[in-house]
Structures are given as C-alpha cells and as structure tokens.
C-alpha cells in the first residue's frame, strides 16, 4: 500500500493536468508574467556579481585576460539591455513580444554559458560552471512547456561536450566533470517536469478557490427562492 501511494504521488508529479483552451492560455500568461519578473531580478544579480568580479580583476586581486574581460562586459551590457526591454514589455502588457524577449534571453544565457566554458577551458580552468549557472537560471524562469525547457538543457550540453572532447585532450578530470554535469542535466530535467506540473497544479487550485469564493459570494448576496439580490447585497451597494 505504501509503495502504491508513493507510485501514485510520483505519477501525479510527472503527469500534468489538462486545462480548457481558455484556462491554458491564462496559465501561460500567468507563468510568463510571473517568471519574466523573476528573470529581471536574476539579471540584476548577474550584473552586480559580474561587475564586482570585473572590479576585482581590474584592481589586480584576481587573475584575468582580455577574452574573459570582454566576455564579462558583454554579459553586463546584454543583461542591462534585455532587462530594460523585458521590463517595458511587462509594463505595457505586450504578451507576445514579452514571450519572444524572455525566450531570446534564455537562448542568450545558453550561448553565453557555452562561450564562457570554452574561454575558461582555453585559460586552463576546465569546468562547466557557466553552463550549470545558466541552466539553473532557466529552470527558475521557465515560460515554455517542460519538454521545450528540457531540450534547451540537453542540446547545448551535447554540442558543448562534443566540441570540448574533440578540441582538447580527454583526461580523467574532464571525464569526471562530464559525468558530474551529465548527472546534473538528468536531475534538472526531472526537476523541470516536477516544477512545471507543480506550478500548473497550484494555478488550478487558485482558480478553483476563486470560483468557490465567487459562488459563496453569490449565495451570500442572493435570495435562494427568488434568485434576486438580498438585503446584504443592497446594503453593500448603498455603502458604496
């Protein structure tokens, strides 16, 4: 029985509820506006962090080279421009343009992550830190269906790994790093499915609660026999 309960809970996490076209559209918009706000906040954090590292490098406290410096300046510039664009589109309720802007930001994050990993490999620091950070940001700010997000994790990782394996000598450090990142990609893909379905279930619960509150309000302000406004409804209208 316990195993069956655990299995059913896991099944619920993997299988998302189907919505009517109208509710599906509302869910997409809620998801978009909620996570576009989050991506602005994360972009500000990236700008502050990158600017701090940049200052430390220019002060001579951290080793740096011209390629890394140019990359960091590019990251700051892109985050500022895209952050302003997303903020303006959110404020003016430009849903379609906002969807394109946030999707473009996710793609830019992945391209930047792959570029940063390549640059750090040249510098001798062989790690996938940039890819991991970008994947986690996309995980926190997803706006598309779960399988689109999963594709955005897997395809860049496979291309990046293929490029590094063919360009650099494969040693034990690289093999261990690839195994670790492969495990991370697997876990974040599973997490994306859970996250998306959880967000959808939460949306359905809020919609059901909203409908229940509207029904309660109707029952409390309507006469059961005549189906017209009762004294409480008239009183509230007079107070207004």
SULWODA-V77455 format. One record per residue. N is the residue number from 1. PHI is phi in radians with two decimals (* if undefined). BURIAL is I if it has 9 or more other C-alpha atoms within 8 Angstrom, else O. D_LAST is the distance of its C-alpha to the last C-alpha in Angstrom with 2 decimals. Layout:
[[N,PHI,BURIAL,D_LAST] [N,PHI,BURIAL,D_LAST]]
This chain:
[[1,*,O,56.24] [2,-1.12,O,55.17] [3,-1.10,O,56.56] [4,-1.14,O,54.68] [5,-1.14,O,51.35] [6,-1.11,O,52.06] [7,-1.09,O,53.08] [8,-1.15,O,49.89] [9,-1.15,O,47.71] [10,-1.10,O,49.74] [11,-1.12,O,49.47] [12,-1.10,O,45.66] [13,-1.24,I,45.68] [14,-1.47,I,47.95] [15,-1.77,O,46.35] [16,-1.55,I,42.89] [17,-1.28,O,40.47] [18,-1.48,O,40.25] [19,-2.07,O,36.92] [20,-1.18,O,35.93] [21,-0.93,O,36.34] [22,-1.17,O,32.59] [23,-1.21,O,32.10] [24,-1.06,I,35.33] [25,-1.12,O,34.08] [26,-1.14,O,30.83] [27,-1.08,I,33.01] [28,-1.05,I,35.31] [29,-1.17,I,32.55] [30,-1.06,O,31.05] [31,-1.07,I,34.61] [32,-1.10,I,35.37] [33,-1.26,I,32.44] [34,-1.20,O,32.78] [35,-1.44,I,36.55] [36,-1.20,I,36.69] [37,-1.16,I,34.78] [38,-1.17,I,37.37] [39,-1.20,I,40.24] [40,-1.13,I,39.11] [41,-1.11,O,39.22] [42,-1.17,I,42.60] [43,-1.12,I,43.93] [44,-1.10,I,43.13] [45,-1.10,O,45.04] [46,-1.11,I,47.94] [47,-1.06,I,48.08] [48,-1.10,O,48.19] [49,-1.11,O,50.78] [50,-1.12,I,52.97] [51,-1.11,I,52.84] [52,-1.11,O,53.92] [53,-1.06,O,56.83] [54,-1.08,I,57.76] [55,-1.12,O,57.97] [56,-1.11,I,60.11] [57,-1.19,I,62.41] [58,-1.17,O,62.85] [59,-1.40,O,63.59] [60,1.49,O,66.36] [61,-1.48,O,64.94] [62,-2.28,O,64.59] [63,-1.22,O,67.07] [64,-2.67,O,65.93] [65,-2.40,O,67.31] [66,-1.11,O,66.36] [67,-1.15,O,65.04] [68,-1.14,I,62.63] [69,-1.08,I,61.52] [70,-1.11,O,60.85] [71,-1.13,I,58.94] [72,-1.10,I,56.71] [73,-1.12,O,55.93] [74,-1.12,O,55.11] [75,-1.08,I,52.71] [76,-1.07,I,50.85] [77,-1.09,O,50.70] [78,-1.13,O,49.49] [79,-1.10,I,46.80] [80,-1.15,I,45.45] [81,-1.08,O,45.48] [82,-1.19,I,44.07] [83,-1.08,I,41.43] [84,-1.15,O,40.18] [85,-1.06,I,40.31] [86,-1.11,I,38.33] [87,-1.07,I,35.70] [88,-1.14,O,35.26] [89,-1.16,I,35.15] [90,-1.12,I,32.51] [91,-1.13,O,30.31] [92,-1.60,O,30.76] [93,0.99,O,30.33] [94,-1.59,I,33.89] [95,-1.08,I,34.46] [96,-1.12,O,37.97] [97,-1.15,O,39.26] [98,-1.14,I,37.83] [99,-1.06,I,39.65] [100,-1.14,O,42.87] [101,-1.13,I,42.49] [102,-1.20,I,41.98] [103,-1.08,I,44.78] [104,-1.12,O,47.01] [105,-1.11,I,46.25] [106,-1.10,I,47.41] [107,-1.13,I,50.58] [108,-1.07,O,51.22] [109,-1.01,I,50.89] [110,-1.22,I,53.54] [111,-1.10,I,55.85] [112,-1.10,I,55.58] [113,-1.11,I,56.31] [114,-1.15,I,59.41] [115,-1.13,O,60.57] [116,-1.13,I,60.13] [117,-1.08,I,62.05] [118,-1.12,I,64.84] [119,-1.13,I,65.03] [120,-1.19,I,65.16] [121,-1.15,I,67.89] [122,-1.12,O,69.93] [123,-1.32,O,69.43] [124,1.80,O,70.67] [125,-1.60,O,67.42] [126,-1.55,O,67.36] [127,-2.63,O,63.95] [128,-1.83,I,60.94] [129,-1.00,O,58.39] [130,-1.08,I,56.69] [131,-1.11,I,56.33] [132,-1.09,I,54.95] [133,-1.11,I,52.29] [134,-1.11,I,51.21] [135,-1.09,I,51.08] [136,-1.20,I,48.90] [137,-1.11,I,46.46] [138,-1.13,I,46.26] [139,-1.04,I,45.79] [140,-1.36,O,42.74] [141,-2.17,I,41.22] [142,-1.09,O,42.19] [143,-2.31,I,40.24] [144,-1.82,O,42.69] [145,-1.09,O,44.00] [146,-0.99,I,46.02] [147,-1.28,O,49.37] [148,-1.22,O,48.83] [149,-1.08,I,48.22] [150,-1.07,I,51.35] [151,-1.06,O,53.36] [152,-1.18,I,52.23] [153,-1.41,I,53.72] [154,-1.30,I,56.93] [155,-1.05,O,58.20] [156,-1.06,I,58.23] [157,-1.12,I,59.76] [158,-1.12,O,62.55] [159,-1.16,O,63.30] [160,-1.13,I,63.30] [161,-1.09,I,65.55] [162,-1.06,O,67.91] [163,-1.14,O,68.17] [164,-1.21,I,68.88] [165,-1.14,I,71.38] [166,-1.42,O,73.33] [167,-1.62,O,73.30] [168,-1.98,O,73.97] [169,-1.21,O,76.45] [170,-1.42,O,75.06] [171,-2.17,O,75.66] [172,-1.10,O,74.52] [173,-1.07,O,71.66] [174,-1.15,I,70.25] [175,-1.07,I,70.68] [176,-1.10,O,68.84] [177,-1.09,I,66.03] [178,-1.14,I,65.70] [179,-1.08,O,65.67] [180,-1.09,O,62.94] [181,-1.22,I,60.76] [182,-1.07,O,61.39] [183,-1.11,O,60.10] [184,-1.06,I,57.04] [185,-1.09,I,56.39] [186,-1.07,O,56.74] [187,-1.16,O,54.31] [188,-1.27,I,51.69] [189,-1.19,I,51.95] [190,-1.08,O,51.38] [191,-1.09,O,48.54] [192,-1.13,I,46.91] [193,-1.12,I,46.92] [194,-1.04,I,45.41] [195,-1.08,O,42.81] [196,-1.09,I,41.72] [197,-1.14,I,41.54] [198,-1.13,I,39.69] [199,-1.10,O,37.07] [200,-1.20,I,36.74] [201,-1.10,I,36.49] [202,-1.11,O,33.75] [203,-1.09,I,31.82] [204,-1.11,O,32.32] [205,-1.08,O,31.15] [206,-1.13,O,27.88] [207,-1.15,O,27.36] [208,-1.13,O,28.23] [209,-1.14,O,25.88] [210,-1.10,O,23.02] [211,-1.12,O,23.95] [212,-1.11,O,24.27] [213,-1.13,O,20.80] [214,-1.13,O,19.37] [215,-1.16,O,21.59] [216,-1.11,O,20.57] [217,-1.11,O,16.86] [218,-1.11,O,17.94] [219,-1.15,I,20.22] [220,-1.37,O,17.80] [221,-2.06,I,15.24] [222,-2.23,I,18.04] [223,-1.25,I,20.69] [224,-1.16,O,24.04] [225,-1.43,O,26.08] [226,-1.64,O,24.16] [227,1.06,O,22.15] [228,-2.02,O,19.06] [229,-1.04,I,15.56] [230,-1.58,I,16.07] [231,-1.09,O,14.47] [232,-1.09,I,12.70] [233,-1.12,I,10.98] [234,-1.11,I,10.09] [235,-1.10,O,8.88] [236,-1.11,O,6.51] [237,-1.15,O,5.31] [238,-1.21,O,5.38] [239,-1.12,O,3.81] [240,-1.10,O,0.00]]
